[in-house]
Amino acid sequence: MTPAQVSLGAWIAFAELAGPVLVVMLLVGLAAGILQTMTQIRESSLAFILKLTAVAGLTSAAGPLMMHGVDGYAVHVIASIPAILHG
């Protein structure tokens, strides 16, 4: 395993972990913004509470699945340490 493969694997593991959370926050924020525009409610805590609830639900439901990618990457990197150190 080369340092480039380690770096690429880290980016992929990060995307698997952070990607779903960012997408959910984007969609919920967009929906909250549209709802606030339609109803002319100018309360900033409404979008925050909706995003917080959505992310908490996502991590509760899909947290183990998202961590599986990070776990697999960590196991792979730890197993590859001798090969990385010795060339």
Backbone as JSON Lines, residues from 0, in Angstrom:
{"i":0,"aa":"M","n":[0.85,-1.17,0.0],"ca":[0.0,0.0,0.0],"c":[0.9,1.24,0.0]}
{"i":1,"aa":"T","n":[0.69,2.12,-0.95],"ca":[1.5,3.32,-1.08],"c":[0.88,4.46,-0.29]}
{"i":2,"aa":"P","n":[1.64,5.5,0.0],"ca":[1.06,6.67,0.66],"c":[-0.09,7.3,-0.12]}
{"i":3,"aa":"A","n":[-0.04,7.22,-1.43],"ca":[-1.13,7.75,-2.25],"c":[-2.41,6.95,-2.04]}
{"i":4,"aa":"Q","n":[-2.27,5.64,-1.91],"ca":[-3.44,4.8,-1.66],"c":[-4.01,5.06,-0.26]}
{"i":5,"aa":"V","n":[-3.13,5.32,0.7],"ca":[-3.59,5.65,2.05],"c":[-4.39,6.95,2.02]}
{"i":6,"aa":"S","n":[-3.87,7.93,1.31],"ca":[-4.54,9.23,1.21],"c":[-5.88,9.11,0.5]}
{"i":7,"aa":"L","n":[-5.9,8.38,-0.59],"ca":[-7.15,8.18,-1.32],"c":[-8.18,7.44,-0.47]}
{"i":8,"aa":"G","n":[-7.73,6.42,0.24],"ca":[-8.63,5.69,1.13],"c":[-9.18,6.56,2.23]}
{"i":9,"aa":"A","n":[-8.36,7.48,2.74],"ca":[-8.83,8.39,3.78],"c":[-9.91,9.32,3.25]}
{"i":10,"aa":"W","n":[-9.71,9.82,2.04],"ca":[-10.73,10.7,1.45],"c":[-12.03,9.95,1.19]}
{"i":11,"aa":"I","n":[-11.92,8.71,0.75],"ca":[-13.13,7.91,0.5],"c":[-13.85,7.61,1.82]}
{"i":12,"aa":"A","n":[-13.1,7.26,2.85],"ca":[-13.72,6.99,4.15],"c":[-14.38,8.25,4.7]}
{"i":13,"aa":"F","n":[-13.72,9.41,4.52],"ca":[-14.32,10.67,4.96],"c":[-15.61,10.97,4.2]}
{"i":14,"aa":"A","n":[-15.6,10.72,2.89],"ca":[-16.8,10.97,2.09],"c":[-17.94,10.04,2.5]}
{"i":15,"aa":"E","n":[-17.62,8.78,2.82],"ca":[-18.65,7.85,3.27],"c":[-19.23,8.27,4.61]}
{"i":16,"aa":"L","n":[-18.41,8.88,5.45],"ca":[-18.87,9.27,6.77],"c":[-19.6,10.61,6.74]}
{"i":17,"aa":"A","n":[-19.04,11.59,6.05],"ca":[-19.61,12.94,6.09],"c":[-20.61,13.2,4.97]}
{"i":18,"aa":"G","n":[-20.52,12.47,3.88],"ca":[-21.39,12.72,2.74],"c":[-22.88,12.65,3.04]}
{"i":19,"aa":"P","n":[-23.36,11.55,3.64],"ca":[-24.79,11.48,3.92],"c":[-25.28,12.59,4.87]}
{"i":20,"aa":"V","n":[-24.46,12.94,5.84],"ca":[-24.85,13.99,6.78],"c":[-24.95,15.33,6.06]}
{"i":21,"aa":"L","n":[-23.98,15.63,5.21],"ca":[-24.02,16.89,4.48],"c":[-25.19,16.97,3.51]}
{"i":22,"aa":"V","n":[-25.49,15.86,2.85],"ca":[-26.62,15.85,1.91],"c":[-27.93,16.05,2.66]}
{"i":23,"aa":"V","n":[-28.1,15.38,3.8],"ca":[-29.33,15.53,4.58],"c":[-29.47,16.97,5.09]}
{"i":24,"aa":"M","n":[-28.36,17.54,5.57],"ca":[-28.42,18.92,6.04],"c":[-28.75,19.89,4.91]}
{"i":25,"aa":"L","n":[-28.21,19.64,3.72],"ca":[-28.5,20.48,2.57],"c":[-29.98,20.42,2.21]}
{"i":26,"aa":"L","n":[-30.51,19.2,2.13],"ca":[-31.91,19.04,1.74],"c":[-32.87,19.6,2.79]}
{"i":27,"aa":"V","n":[-32.59,19.35,4.06],"ca":[-33.46,19.86,5.13],"c":[-33.36,21.38,5.19]}
{"i":28,"aa":"G","n":[-32.16,21.94,5.03],"ca":[-32.01,23.39,5.02],"c":[-32.75,24.04,3.87]}
{"i":29,"aa":"L","n":[-32.69,23.41,2.71],"ca":[-33.4,23.92,1.55],"c":[-34.91,23.87,1.77]}
{"i":30,"aa":"A","n":[-35.39,22.74,2.29],"ca":[-36.82,22.61,2.56],"c":[-37.27,23.61,3.63]}
{"i":31,"aa":"A","n":[-36.46,23.81,4.66],"ca":[-36.81,24.77,5.7],"c":[-36.83,26.19,5.15]}
{"i":32,"aa":"G","n":[-35.87,26.51,4.28],"ca":[-35.84,27.83,3.66],"c":[-37.06,28.08,2.8]}
{"i":33,"aa":"I","n":[-37.46,27.07,2.04],"ca":[-38.66,27.21,1.2],"c":[-39.89,27.36,2.08]}
{"i":34,"aa":"L","n":[-39.97,26.56,3.15],"ca":[-41.11,26.66,4.08],"c":[-41.15,28.04,4.74]}
{"i":35,"aa":"Q","n":[-40.01,28.54,5.16],"ca":[-39.98,29.85,5.79],"c":[-40.34,30.96,4.8]}
{"i":36,"aa":"T","n":[-39.95,30.82,3.56],"ca":[-40.29,31.81,2.55],"c":[-41.78,31.79,2.24]}
{"i":37,"aa":"M","n":[-42.35,30.58,2.17],"ca":[-43.78,30.47,1.87],"c":[-44.64,31.01,3.0]}
{"i":38,"aa":"T","n":[-44.23,30.79,4.24],"ca":[-45.04,31.21,5.38],"c":[-44.59,32.55,5.96]}
{"i":39,"aa":"Q","n":[-43.51,33.13,5.43],"ca":[-42.93,34.39,5.89],"c":[-42.57,34.36,7.37]}
{"i":40,"aa":"I","n":[-42.11,33.19,7.82],"ca":[-41.61,33.05,9.19],"c":[-40.11,33.34,9.14]}
{"i":41,"aa":"R","n":[-39.65,34.27,9.92],"ca":[-38.23,34.65,9.92],"c":[-37.56,34.2,11.21]}
{"i":42,"aa":"E","n":[-37.69,32.95,11.54],"ca":[-37.11,32.4,12.76],"c":[-35.94,31.49,12.39]}
{"i":43,"aa":"S","n":[-34.72,31.9,12.77],"ca":[-33.55,31.13,12.37],"c":[-33.41,29.82,13.13]}
{"i":44,"aa":"S","n":[-34.01,29.74,14.31],"ca":[-33.9,28.51,15.09],"c":[-34.72,27.37,14.48]}
{"i":45,"aa":"L","n":[-35.7,27.69,13.66],"ca":[-36.52,26.65,13.04],"c":[-35.67,25.76,12.13]}
{"i":46,"aa":"A","n":[-34.86,26.37,11.28],"ca":[-34.0,25.58,10.38],"c":[-32.97,24.8,11.19]}
{"i":47,"aa":"F","n":[-32.44,25.41,12.24],"ca":[-31.44,24.72,13.06],"c":[-32.04,23.49,13.73]}
{"i":48,"aa":"I","n":[-33.22,23.61,14.31],"ca":[-33.86,22.49,14.99],"c":[-34.2,21.38,14.0]}
{"i":49,"aa":"L","n":[-34.68,21.75,12.82],"ca":[-34.99,20.74,11.8],"c":[-33.73,20.0,11.35]}
{"i":50,"aa":"K","n":[-32.64,20.74,11.13],"ca":[-31.38,20.1,10.72],"c":[-30.84,19.21,11.83]}
{"i":51,"aa":"L","n":[-30.89,19.69,13.05],"ca":[-30.4,18.91,14.19],"c":[-31.18,17.61,14.34]}
{"i":52,"aa":"T","n":[-32.5,17.68,14.21],"ca":[-33.34,16.5,14.32],"c":[-33.07,15.52,13.18]}
{"i":53,"aa":"A","n":[-32.91,16.04,11.97],"ca":[-32.65,15.17,10.82],"c":[-31.3,14.47,10.93]}
{"i":54,"aa":"V","n":[-30.27,15.2,11.36],"ca":[-28.94,14.6,11.49],"c":[-28.93,13.59,12.64]}
{"i":55,"aa":"A","n":[-29.63,13.89,13.73],"ca":[-29.7,12.93,14.84],"c":[-30.41,11.66,14.39]}
{"i":56,"aa":"G","n":[-31.48,11.79,13.63],"ca":[-32.18,10.62,13.11],"c":[-31.32,9.82,12.13]}
{"i":57,"aa":"L","n":[-30.59,10.54,11.28],"ca":[-29.73,9.86,10.31],"c":[-28.61,9.09,11.01]}
{"i":58,"aa":"T","n":[-27.95,9.71,11.96],"ca":[-26.85,9.03,12.64],"c":[-27.36,7.89,13.51]}
{"i":59,"aa":"S","n":[-28.56,8.01,14.02],"ca":[-29.12,6.89,14.79],"c":[-29.46,5.72,13.88]}
{"i":60,"aa":"A","n":[-30.0,6.03,12.71],"ca":[-30.43,4.96,11.81],"c":[-29.28,4.39,10.99]}
{"i":61,"aa":"A","n":[-28.42,5.25,10.46],"ca":[-27.39,4.8,9.53],"c":[-25.98,4.95,10.08]}
{"i":62,"aa":"G","n":[-25.84,5.28,11.34],"ca":[-24.52,5.46,11.93],"c":[-23.63,4.23,11.84]}
{"i":63,"aa":"P","n":[-24.14,3.05,12.21],"ca":[-23.29,1.86,12.08],"c":[-22.88,1.57,10.65]}
{"i":64,"aa":"L","n":[-23.75,1.84,9.7],"ca":[-23.41,1.62,8.29],"c":[-22.33,2.6,7.83]}
{"i":65,"aa":"M","n":[-22.44,3.86,8.26],"ca":[-21.44,4.86,7.89],"c":[-20.1,4.56,8.55]}
{"i":66,"aa":"M","n":[-20.11,4.08,9.76],"ca":[-18.87,3.77,10.46],"c":[-18.21,2.5,9.93]}
{"i":67,"aa":"H","n":[-18.96,1.66,9.23],"ca":[-18.4,0.44,8.69],"c":[-17.28,0.75,7.69]}
{"i":68,"aa":"G","n":[-17.46,1.78,6.86],"ca":[-16.43,2.18,5.91],"c":[-15.18,2.68,6.59]}
{"i":69,"aa":"V","n":[-15.35,3.46,7.65],"ca":[-14.2,3.98,8.39],"c":[-13.49,2.83,9.1]}
{"i":70,"aa":"D","n":[-14.25,1.92,9.65],"ca":[-13.68,0.76,10.34],"c":[-12.87,-0.1,9.37]}
{"i":71,"aa":"G","n":[-13.41,-0.35,8.21],"ca":[-12.7,-1.14,7.21],"c":[-11.42,-0.46,6.76]}
{"i":72,"aa":"Y","n":[-11.47,0.86,6.59],"ca":[-10.27,1.61,6.21],"c":[-9.21,1.53,7.31]}
{"i":73,"aa":"A","n":[-9.62,1.72,8.56],"ca":[-8.66,1.67,9.67],"c":[-8.01,0.3,9.78]}
{"i":74,"aa":"V","n":[-8.79,-0.75,9.65],"ca":[-8.24,-2.11,9.71],"c":[-7.25,-2.33,8.57]}
{"i":75,"aa":"H","n":[-7.6,-1.85,7.38],"ca":[-6.73,-2.03,6.22],"c":[-5.41,-1.26,6.39]}
{"i":76,"aa":"V","n":[-5.49,-0.03,6.91],"ca":[-4.28,0.76,7.1],"c":[-3.4,0.17,8.18]}
{"i":77,"aa":"I","n":[-3.99,-0.26,9.29],"ca":[-3.21,-0.84,10.38],"c":[-2.53,-2.13,9.92]}
{"i":78,"aa":"A","n":[-3.23,-2.92,9.13],"ca":[-2.63,-4.15,8.61],"c":[-1.52,-3.86,7.6]}
{"i":79,"aa":"S","n":[-1.56,-2.71,6.96],"ca":[-0.58,-2.35,5.94],"c":[0.62,-1.58,6.48]}
{"i":80,"aa":"I","n":[0.66,-1.29,7.77],"ca":[1.75,-0.49,8.33],"c":[3.12,-1.1,8.04]}
{"i":81,"aa":"P","n":[3.33,-2.41,8.24],"ca":[4.65,-2.94,7.92],"c":[5.06,-2.75,6.46]}
{"i":82,"aa":"A","n":[4.12,-2.92,5.54],"ca":[4.44,-2.74,4.14],"c":[4.74,-1.28,3.82]}
{"i":83,"aa":"I","n":[4.03,-0.36,4.49],"ca":[4.27,1.07,4.25],"c":[5.65,1.46,4.79]}
{"i":84,"aa":"L","n":[6.01,0.97,5.96],"ca":[7.28,1.34,6.57],"c":[8.48,0.73,5.84]}
{"i":85,"aa":"H","n":[8.33,-0.46,5.33],"ca":[9.45,-1.15,4.69],"c":[9.48,-1.0,3.17]}
{"i":86,"aa":"G","n":[8.63,-0.15,2.68],"ca":[8.68,0.13,1.25],"c":[7.87,-0.81,0.47]}
